[in-house]
Amino acid sequence: MNHPQFKAAAVQAAPVFLDLDKTIDKSIALIAEAARNGAELIAFPETWLPGYPWYAWLDAPAMWLPQFTQRYFDNSLEYGTPQAERISKAAKENNIMVSMGLSERSGGSLYIAQWFIDSDGETISQRRKLKPTHVERTIFGEGDGGDLGVWDTRLGRLGGLCCWEHLQPLSKYSLYAQNEQVHVAAWPSFSLYEGGAYALGPEVNTSASRIYAVEGQCFVVAPCATVSQEMVDEMCTTDLQKALLKTGGGYARIFGPDGQQLHESLPTGEEGLVFGEIDLGLISVAKAVADPAGHYSRPDVTQLVLNRSPRRAVVDTAPQTESAQPDTRQETTPVSEPRDVVEPALPAMAEL
């Protein structure tokens, strides 16, 4: 039996905040750098495009709405646009799989999203964060059960979650039960409320990525952005705000299925890539000890009920007739259809 072996890269860098095109330029440069170093997968942080909206944590919405709302919306990425095509093209030209973290613009709403692109430039999946965390809910909408998927790829069974989704036990278990092998844990930065909110800091959140690896017996690629001085200057106009959001905060990590870190860490304020060697054959060794959705589970005692049906805001009940003219507006992905392009292949398993 052949098990995929490859090199993965996790991004630790700052976006060009609120500038979609320039951040895409930077993304393409990082994709090319990862490929030159032999990586077959590169993962970007949460809302890398166009940067994480830290301003929501620094003041009341009435204070930041006029300054940031339209700019953030306009610089968020919409699928099917020339900007999105540039990213797909970069994946294909560099023959590398890409996990892009983005603020997804869809209609009049924004979503925290992860876009998985294969090395041929084709979409593997487009998922949304199920529940934005705390003040994120003043900016972003919610995903649904269709966003908890694991996808068959040439590099193994791939899945992902964003930030504090890694503190949601049932969401995590749903991916473990789908035999996830490579997990992308996308994080923003760990430089907010330093010294004042321990749960938001690097010790807790890098531990969440490590625990995910050892709990699910999978490889975890955990990109983590940094906060640049330009971002602080843009968002922090008072001494209090400057104390709440610091520069740096980068903690990109790659963990093996036994929880071991697979690389040397970059300094927290330094931009770059971390690389880890992935050997999916090691997963069977880890699972021999404790497979949470297999031999180490007790479905007769506890079970997870997983509803993966997409949530539809509009259900069109109009009858379809042969003479009816097609609605050309539906040539793009309609709100009533799943956003994911490839159906996940669910492994045979006991009832969840």
N, C-alpha and C positions, 0 to 999 in steps of 0.2 A: 504494500500500500504506500503510495506516494503522498507525503504531506507538504503543502506549500511552505517554502522558506523564502523570506524576502526582507528587505530593509524598509523600515517606516521612519517618517520624519514628522516631528511636531513643531509647530511654529511658536516662537516666543518673540513677539515684536509688537510695535504700536502701529495702528492704522494711520492713514492721513485723515484725521478726524473730519467727518462731515464732507468729505470729498470722494464720492463714489469712484470717479474715473481714475484719480490718482492712487486710490487704494487698490483698484484693480491692477494698475501698473505695478504696484509693489507686490501684489499677489502673484502676478505672472513671473516677476523676477525671482520670488521665493520658490515657485514651482520649478523653474528652470534650475535653480541652485540645488534643490533636492534631487532632481533627476540626474544632474551632473555627478552627484555623490552616490549614485546607485540606488536611491530610494524608489520604491514602486508604489508607495502611498504617502501622501502628505495631508496633514490635518490642520485646519485653521481654527482660531479661537471663536468663542461665542460672539455673535454679531460683529465679526471682524469687518464686515461691510455694513455700514460705513463707520463702525466704531461703537463701543458700548455707551449708552446714554447715561453716563454718570451723573449728569445734572439733575436727574430725577431723585437722586439720593441727597442732594445738597440744598434743596429749597422747596418751598410749596409750589405746586403746579401753577398757580396764578403768577408766580414770578418767572418761571422758565417757559411757559407756553408761548408767549409772544416771540421770544428770541430763538427757540430751538425747534418748535413743533413742525413748522413747514419745511425748514431746512433738513431735518432728519427724515421726514417723509419723502421729500424730493430726492434725497441721496440714498434711499433704501433701494434694494435690487428687486426688479420685477422679472420673473422668468419669461423667456421668449424675446427679450430685448437684445439689441446689439451688445450691451454691456455683458449680459449673461453669456452671449455667444463667444465673447472674448475669453471667458474662463473655460468654457468647454473646449475651445480651440487650443488653449494652452495645455490642457490635459492631454489632448490627442497628440499635439506636436512634440510633447515631452514624454509620451508613452508612460504616463503616471496616473494613478487613481487619486482623485482629489475629494476631500471632505471639506466643504466650504461652510463657514459659519456666517450667517447673514441676518440682517433685518429684511424680511420678505415683505414687499409691497404687493398687495392684492386688492384690487378695487380701492376702497377708501380706508382699508385697515392695514396694520402692520403685524407681523408675527416673528417671533424668534425662531429661526429655522436652521436646519442642516441640509445641505445639498450634496449628495454623493454622486460623483461623476466618474465613470469608468475611464480606463486609459485610451479608449477609442473615442472619447468625447461624448459618449451617450450617457443619459441620466440613469442612474441605478434607483435612486429614490429621492424624494423631497419631503422631509418631515418637519413638523412644527413642535415646539415645546408645548407640552400639554397644559401646563399652568404657569404663567409668568410669576416670578417670585416677588412678593411684597409690592414695592412701588413700581416695579416693571408693569404692573397691571394698569397703570395710568397711561401707558403707551401702547402695549401689545395685546392682541387677542389670544385666544386659546386654541390649541390643537385638539385632536380627538383620538379615539381608539385606533384609527387607521395609521397613526403616527408611531405606534409601538410595533415595529417590524424588524425582522432580521432578514438579510438579503444574501442569496447565493451569488458569489463572485469568484473570479479566478484566484483571488487571494484568500478565499475562505468565506465563512458566514459572517457578514458585516452588519453591525448595528451602531446606534449612537444615542446619546442623551446630552442635554445641555445643563451645565451648572448644577443647581440644587435639585434637578431631577434625580441626581445621585443620592439624595436623601429621601427618596420616595421608595420604600421597600417593595410595594406591589408592582410598580413600573419596572423596577430592576428585575424582579422575579419573572415578569412576563418575557423579558429578553433572555434570561438564563434558560427558561423553559423552551425557547426556540433554538437552543444549541448554538448560541452566539460564540464565535471564536475570536473575532477582532472587534473591539469596542472603541469608538471615538467619544471621549469625554471632553466636551468643549467648555472652556472656562473663560471668563473675561480677564480679570486681574485681581490680585489680592493686596490692594493698597488702599482700601476704603476703610474709614473709621479705625485706623491703626491704633491699637491699645484700648479701644473702646467697645469693640464688638468681636470677641474672640472667635465666634462661630463663622464670621466672614473672612477670617485670616487664612494664611497658607497651611498652618498645621492641620486644621480641621479638613480643609478642602482637598489638599493633596492626599490626605489620609482616606478621603472618600473615594478617590480614584484607585488608590492601592487596595482598599477593601473590596472594591468592585472586582478587581482582578482576581484576588484570592477567593472571594466568595463565589464568583461565577466561573472560576478556573478558565479565564480567557486573557488574551493580551489587551491591554488598555493603552491607547494612544491619547494623551491628554494635553492638547495645545493650550497655551495660556498667554493672553496678550500682556503687554506692558502699557503703562500710562506715560505718555511723553510730556515734556515740559510745555509743548505747544497745546496739548489738551488741557493741562492745568490752567494755562493762561487764558484759554478760551472759556472754560467753565467756572473758574474760581475768581470771583471779583472781590471777595471779602477775606479778611484774615481767618475767620471761622471756616469758610469753605476750603481755603488752602490747608487748614489743619485737618480737614475731613478727608481730602483726597490727595494722596502723595504720588510722586512719580515712581516708576518702577513697577514692582508687584508681579514680575514674571516668574512663573514656576512651571514651565513646560516639563512634562514627565512622560516616560513610557515604562510600563510595568509588565512583567511576565506573569503567567498564570499562578505562580507561587508567591506573587506579591513583590518580587525582587525588581528593583530599579535597574534598567538595562543600559544606563549611560551615565556619564558625568553631568552634573547640573551646570547650567549657565548661571553666572551672577544675575541676581534678580532684576537689575536694571539694564542688562545687556540684551541686545537684539540678536537673533540668530535662529538656528535650527538644532534640535537634538535628534539623534538617530538611535534606533534600536533594531537589533536583529530578531526577526520573528521566525519561529519554528513551530508550526502548528502541531507537530508530533509530540511536543511537550505537554499538550493539553491532556492527553490521555493519562499521563503520569499523575497530574494534579487531580483529575477526576476520579482516579482509582481510590483516593482517600475520601473525598466528599463531593458527590455530585448533587447539588441542591434540588434539581428537578428530576433526578434519576434515582439511583440506589440509595441515596441519603435522604430521600423525601418520604413523607408519610401522607399520601393523598387520602387515606382513609380517615385522617385526623384533620388536616387542613388542606384547603383547595383555594386556588385563585380563579375567579370568574373574570374572563377577559372579553370585553366587547370591542371588537376591532372594526365595527361598522362606522364608516365616515359619518360625521354629523352634517346634515344638509339643512341649510337655511331656507331653501326653496325646493319643493317637490312639485314638478310639473305633471299634473294629472290629465292634461289635454290629450285626447285620443290621437294616435298617429295614423294617418291615412296615406295611401300610395300617391294620391294627388297633392298631398301637402308639400309645400315648398320647403326645402331645408333652410334652417336658420343659420346663416353664414356666421353669425356671432359665436356660434358654438364650435367653430373651428379651433379656437383656443380652449384651454381647459375650463369648463364651466364650473360654477360653484356647486352644482349638484353632482359632480363626479369626483372620485378620489384623485388627489394630486399625484400619487405615486405612479410611476411609469411601469415598473416591473412588479408583478405579484410576488410576494415572498413565498418561498417554498417552506412550508411548515413541516418539521420532521415528525415522524411517528412518535407519539408519546402518550403517557397516561393522561386521562382527562385532567385539565387544569382545574 
